[in-house]
């Protein structure tokens, strides 16, 4: 599963982090992976106020849920087992 900061904000506004948390909790039960795509130009861009601090909020959600961070290479190797 892939989520992108602009799409999250467009679709969920201020509830973007809560949306990601729900999906991370679901993935923790059924298995899977999540990629969070954050464009560097959006990270702290005052022209896009709804994305200000979103990346940090998403990282906090990941920590709270207890996600494991893996590289794409590791995920491919895990899938081959």
TORNUKE-911218 format. One record per residue: residue number from 1; residue in three letters; x, y, z of N, C-alpha, C in turn. Coordinates in steps of 0.2 Angstrom, whole numbers, plus 5000, padded with zeros to 4 digits. Layout:
N
<i NUM; aa Ala; n_east X; n_north Y; n_up Z; ca_east X; ca_north Y; ca_up Z; c_east X; c_north Y; c_up Z> .
...
This chain:
81
<i 1; aa Unk; n_east 5004; n_north 4994; n_up 5000; ca_east 5000; ca_north 5000; ca_up 5000; c_east 5005; c_north 5006; c_up 5000> .
<i 2; aa Unk; n_east 5003; n_north 5011; n_up 4996; ca_east 5006; ca_north 5017; ca_up 4996; c_east 5002; c_north 5023; c_up 4997> .
<i 3; aa Unk; n_east 5004; n_north 5028; n_up 5002; ca_east 5000; ca_north 5034; ca_up 5003; c_east 5005; c_north 5040; c_up 5001> .
<i 4; aa Unk; n_east 5002; n_north 5045; n_up 4999; ca_east 5006; ca_north 5051; ca_up 4997; c_east 5003; c_north 5057; c_up 5001> .
<i 5; aa Unk; n_east 5007; n_north 5061; n_up 5003; ca_east 5005; ca_north 5067; ca_up 5007; c_east 5000; c_north 5071; c_up 5004> .
<i 6; aa Unk; n_east 5000; n_north 5073; n_up 4998; ca_east 4995; ca_north 5077; ca_up 4995; c_east 4988; c_north 5073; c_up 4994> .
<i 7; aa Unk; n_east 4988; n_north 5067; n_up 4993; ca_east 4982; ca_north 5063; ca_up 4992; c_east 4979; c_north 5063; c_up 4999> .
<i 8; aa Unk; n_east 4983; n_north 5061; n_up 5004; ca_east 4980; ca_north 5061; ca_up 5011; c_east 4977; c_north 5067; c_up 5013> .
<i 9; aa Unk; n_east 4980; n_north 5073; n_up 5012; ca_east 4977; ca_north 5079; ca_up 5014; c_east 4971; c_north 5081; c_up 5010> .
<i 10; aa Unk; n_east 4971; n_north 5080; n_up 5003; ca_east 4966; ca_north 5081; ca_up 4999; c_east 4960; c_north 5077; c_up 5001> .
<i 11; aa Unk; n_east 4961; n_north 5071; n_up 5003; ca_east 4955; ca_north 5066; ca_up 5004; c_east 4953; c_north 5067; c_up 5012> .
<i 12; aa Unk; n_east 4958; n_north 5068; n_up 5016; ca_east 4956; ca_north 5067; ca_up 5023; c_east 4958; c_north 5073; c_up 5027> .
<i 13; aa Unk; n_east 4961; n_north 5078; n_up 5024; ca_east 4962; ca_north 5085; ca_up 5028; c_east 4966; c_north 5083; c_up 5034> .
<i 14; aa Unk; n_east 4963; n_north 5086; n_up 5040; ca_east 4966; ca_north 5086; ca_up 5046; c_east 4966; c_north 5079; c_up 5049> .
<i 15; aa Unk; n_east 4962; n_north 5074; n_up 5046; ca_east 4962; ca_north 5068; ca_up 5049; c_east 4966; c_north 5063; c_up 5045> .
<i 16; aa Unk; n_east 4971; n_north 5065; n_up 5042; ca_east 4976; ca_north 5061; ca_up 5038; c_east 4980; c_north 5056; c_up 5042> .
<i 17; aa Unk; n_east 4982; n_north 5059; n_up 5047; ca_east 4986; ca_north 5054; ca_up 5052; c_east 4982; c_north 5049; c_up 5055> .
<i 18; aa Unk; n_east 4976; n_north 5050; n_up 5057; ca_east 4971; ca_north 5045; ca_up 5059; c_east 4969; c_north 5040; c_up 5054> .
<i 19; aa Unk; n_east 4969; n_north 5042; n_up 5048; ca_east 4967; ca_north 5037; ca_up 5042; c_east 4973; c_north 5033; c_up 5042> .
<i 20; aa Unk; n_east 4979; n_north 5035; n_up 5042; ca_east 4985; ca_north 5031; ca_up 5041; c_east 4985; c_north 5026; c_up 5047> .
<i 21; aa Unk; n_east 4984; n_north 5029; n_up 5053; ca_east 4984; ca_north 5024; ca_up 5059; c_east 4979; c_north 5018; c_up 5058> .
<i 22; aa Unk; n_east 4973; n_north 5020; n_up 5056; ca_east 4968; ca_north 5014; ca_up 5055; c_east 4971; c_north 5009; c_up 5050> .
<i 23; aa Unk; n_east 4974; n_north 5011; n_up 5045; ca_east 4976; ca_north 5007; ca_up 5040; c_east 4982; c_north 5003; c_up 5042> .
<i 24; aa Unk; n_east 4987; n_north 5006; n_up 5046; ca_east 4992; ca_north 5003; ca_up 5049; c_east 4990; c_north 4997; c_up 5054> .
<i 25; aa Unk; n_east 4985; n_north 4999; n_up 5058; ca_east 4983; ca_north 4994; ca_up 5063; c_east 4979; c_north 4988; c_up 5059> .
<i 26; aa Unk; n_east 4976; n_north 4989; n_up 5053; ca_east 4973; ca_north 4984; ca_up 5049; c_east 4979; c_north 4980; c_up 5046> .
<i 27; aa Unk; n_east 4984; n_north 4983; n_up 5044; ca_east 4990; ca_north 4979; ca_up 5041; c_east 4993; c_north 4975; c_up 5046> .
<i 28; aa Unk; n_east 4993; n_north 4977; n_up 5052; ca_east 4997; ca_north 4973; ca_up 5057; c_east 4993; c_north 4967; c_up 5059> .
<i 29; aa Unk; n_east 4986; n_north 4967; n_up 5057; ca_east 4982; ca_north 4961; ca_up 5058; c_east 4983; c_north 4956; c_up 5052> .
<i 30; aa Unk; n_east 4982; n_north 4959; n_up 5046; ca_east 4982; ca_north 4955; ca_up 5040; c_east 4988; c_north 4954; c_up 5037> .
<i 31; aa Unk; n_east 4993; n_north 4958; n_up 5038; ca_east 5000; ca_north 4958; ca_up 5035; c_east 5000; c_north 4963; c_up 5029> .
<i 32; aa Unk; n_east 5006; n_north 4964; n_up 5027; ca_east 5007; ca_north 4969; ca_up 5022; c_east 5012; c_north 4974; c_up 5023> .
<i 33; aa Unk; n_east 5012; n_north 4979; n_up 5019; ca_east 5017; ca_north 4984; ca_up 5019; c_east 5014; c_north 4991; c_up 5017> .
<i 34; aa Unk; n_east 5017; n_north 4996; n_up 5020; ca_east 5015; ca_north 5003; ca_up 5018; c_east 5021; c_north 5007; c_up 5017> .
<i 35; aa Unk; n_east 5020; n_north 5011; n_up 5011; ca_east 5025; ca_north 5016; ca_up 5009; c_east 5022; c_north 5023; c_up 5010> .
<i 36; aa Unk; n_east 5026; n_north 5027; n_up 5013; ca_east 5023; ca_north 5034; ca_up 5014; c_east 5027; c_north 5038; c_up 5009> .
<i 37; aa Unk; n_east 5024; n_north 5041; n_up 5004; ca_east 5028; ca_north 5045; ca_up 4999; c_east 5027; c_north 5053; c_up 5002> .
<i 38; aa Unk; n_east 5032; n_north 5056; n_up 5003; ca_east 5032; ca_north 5063; ca_up 5005; c_east 5037; c_north 5067; c_up 5001> .
<i 39; aa Unk; n_east 5035; n_north 5071; n_up 4997; ca_east 5039; ca_north 5075; ca_up 4993; c_east 5043; c_north 5080; c_up 4997> .
<i 40; aa Unk; n_east 5049; n_north 5081; n_up 4996; ca_east 5053; ca_north 5086; ca_up 4999; c_east 5051; c_north 5093; c_up 4999> .
<i 41; aa Unk; n_east 5048; n_north 5095; n_up 4993; ca_east 5046; ca_north 5102; ca_up 4992; c_east 5039; c_north 5103; c_up 4996> .
<i 42; aa Unk; n_east 5036; n_north 5098; n_up 4999; ca_east 5030; ca_north 5099; ca_up 5003; c_east 5031; c_north 5098; c_up 5010> .
<i 43; aa Unk; n_east 5037; n_north 5096; n_up 5012; ca_east 5039; ca_north 5094; ca_up 5019; c_east 5037; c_north 5100; c_up 5024> .
<i 44; aa Unk; n_east 5039; n_north 5106; n_up 5023; ca_east 5038; ca_north 5111; ca_up 5027; c_east 5037; c_north 5118; c_up 5022> .
<i 45; aa Unk; n_east 5032; n_north 5117; n_up 5018; ca_east 5031; ca_north 5122; ca_up 5013; c_east 5025; c_north 5126; c_up 5015> .
<i 46; aa Unk; n_east 5026; n_north 5133; n_up 5017; ca_east 5020; ca_north 5137; ca_up 5019; c_east 5015; c_north 5138; c_up 5013> .
<i 47; aa Unk; n_east 5017; n_north 5136; n_up 5007; ca_east 5012; ca_north 5137; ca_up 5002; c_east 5007; c_north 5131; c_up 5002> .
<i 48; aa Unk; n_east 5008; n_north 5126; n_up 5006; ca_east 5004; ca_north 5120; ca_up 5007; c_east 5003; c_north 5119; c_up 5015> .
<i 49; aa Unk; n_east 4999; n_north 5123; n_up 5018; ca_east 4999; ca_north 5123; ca_up 5025; c_east 4996; c_north 5116; c_up 5028> .
<i 50; aa Unk; n_east 4992; n_north 5113; n_up 5024; ca_east 4989; ca_north 5107; ca_up 5027; c_east 4994; c_north 5101; c_up 5028> .
<i 51; aa Unk; n_east 5000; n_north 5102; n_up 5024; ca_east 5005; ca_north 5097; ca_up 5025; c_east 5010; c_north 5098; c_up 5030> .
<i 52; aa Unk; n_east 5010; n_north 5104; n_up 5033; ca_east 5015; ca_north 5106; ca_up 5038; c_east 5015; c_north 5102; c_up 5044> .
<i 53; aa Unk; n_east 5020; n_north 5098; n_up 5045; ca_east 5021; ca_north 5094; ca_up 5051; c_east 5018; c_north 5087; c_up 5050> .
<i 54; aa Unk; n_east 5015; n_north 5086; n_up 5044; ca_east 5011; ca_north 5079; ca_up 5043; c_east 5016; c_north 5074; c_up 5043> .
<i 55; aa Unk; n_east 5022; n_north 5074; n_up 5040; ca_east 5027; ca_north 5069; ca_up 5040; c_east 5029; c_north 5067; c_up 5047> .
<i 56; aa Unk; n_east 5030; n_north 5072; n_up 5051; ca_east 5032; ca_north 5071; ca_up 5058; c_east 5026; c_north 5067; c_up 5062> .
<i 57; aa Unk; n_east 5020; n_north 5069; n_up 5060; ca_east 5014; ca_north 5066; ca_up 5063; c_east 5013; c_north 5059; c_up 5061> .
<i 58; aa Unk; n_east 5015; n_north 5057; n_up 5055; ca_east 5015; ca_north 5051; ca_up 5052; c_east 5020; c_north 5046; c_up 5055> .
<i 59; aa Unk; n_east 5026; n_north 5049; n_up 5056; ca_east 5031; ca_north 5045; ca_up 5060; c_east 5029; c_north 5044; c_up 5067> .
<i 60; aa Unk; n_east 5026; n_north 5048; n_up 5070; ca_east 5024; ca_north 5047; ca_up 5077; c_east 5018; c_north 5042; c_up 5077> .
<i 61; aa Unk; n_east 5014; n_north 5042; n_up 5073; ca_east 5009; ca_north 5036; ca_up 5072; c_east 5012; c_north 5030; c_up 5071> .
<i 62; aa Unk; n_east 5017; n_north 5029; n_up 5067; ca_east 5021; ca_north 5023; ca_up 5065; c_east 5024; c_north 5021; c_up 5072> .
<i 63; aa Unk; n_east 5027; n_north 5025; n_up 5076; ca_east 5030; ca_north 5023; ca_up 5082; c_east 5025; c_north 5020; c_up 5087> .
<i 64; aa Unk; n_east 5019; n_north 5024; n_up 5087; ca_east 5014; ca_north 5022; ca_up 5092; c_east 5011; c_north 5015; c_up 5090> .
<i 65; aa Unk; n_east 5010; n_north 5014; n_up 5084; ca_east 5008; ca_north 5007; ca_up 5082; c_east 5013; c_north 5002; c_up 5082> .
<i 66; aa Unk; n_east 5019; n_north 5003; n_up 5082; ca_east 5024; ca_north 4999; ca_up 5083; c_east 5026; c_north 4995; c_up 5076> .
<i 67; aa Unk; n_east 5026; n_north 4999; n_up 5071; ca_east 5028; ca_north 4997; ca_up 5064; c_east 5036; c_north 4995; c_up 5064> .
<i 68; aa Unk; n_east 5037; n_north 4991; n_up 5059; ca_east 5044; ca_north 4989; ca_up 5058; c_east 5046; c_north 4992; c_up 5051> .
<i 69; aa Unk; n_east 5051; n_north 4995; n_up 5051; ca_east 5054; ca_north 4999; ca_up 5045; c_east 5058; c_north 4994; c_up 5041> .
<i 70; aa Unk; n_east 5057; n_north 4993; n_up 5035; ca_east 5061; ca_north 4988; ca_up 5031; c_east 5063; c_north 4992; c_up 5024> .
<i 71; aa Unk; n_east 5068; n_north 4990; n_up 5021; ca_east 5069; ca_north 4992; ca_up 5014; c_east 5065; c_north 4988; c_up 5009> .
<i 72; aa Unk; n_east 5065; n_north 4990; n_up 5003; ca_east 5061; ca_north 4986; ca_up 4998; c_east 5065; c_north 4980; c_up 4997> .
<i 73; aa Unk; n_east 5071; n_north 4980; n_up 4997; ca_east 5075; ca_north 4974; ca_up 4996; c_east 5073; c_north 4968; c_up 5001> .
<i 74; aa Unk; n_east 5073; n_north 4970; n_up 5007; ca_east 5071; ca_north 4966; ca_up 5013; c_east 5064; c_north 4963; c_up 5012> .
<i 75; aa Unk; n_east 5060; n_north 4967; n_up 5010; ca_east 5053; ca_north 4965; ca_up 5009; c_east 5052; c_north 4960; c_up 5003> .
<i 76; aa Unk; n_east 5056; n_north 4961; n_up 4998; ca_east 5056; ca_north 4956; ca_up 4992; c_east 5059; c_north 4949; c_up 4995> .
<i 77; aa Unk; n_east 5064; n_north 4949; n_up 4999; ca_east 5067; ca_north 4943; ca_up 5002; c_east 5063; c_north 4940; c_up 5006> .
<i 78; aa Unk; n_east 5059; n_north 4944; n_up 5010; ca_east 5054; ca_north 4941; ca_up 5015; c_east 5048; c_north 4937; c_up 5011> .
<i 79; aa Unk; n_east 5046; n_north 4940; n_up 5005; ca_east 5041; ca_north 4938; ca_up 5001; c_east 5043; c_north 4931; c_up 4998> .
<i 80; aa Unk; n_east 5049; n_north 4930; n_up 4996; ca_east 5052; ca_north 4924; ca_up 4993; c_east 5052; c_north 4918; c_up 4998> .
<i 81; aa Unk; n_east 5052; n_north 4919; n_up 5004; ca_east 5052; ca_north 4914; ca_up 5009; c_east 5046; c_north 4909; c_up 5009> .
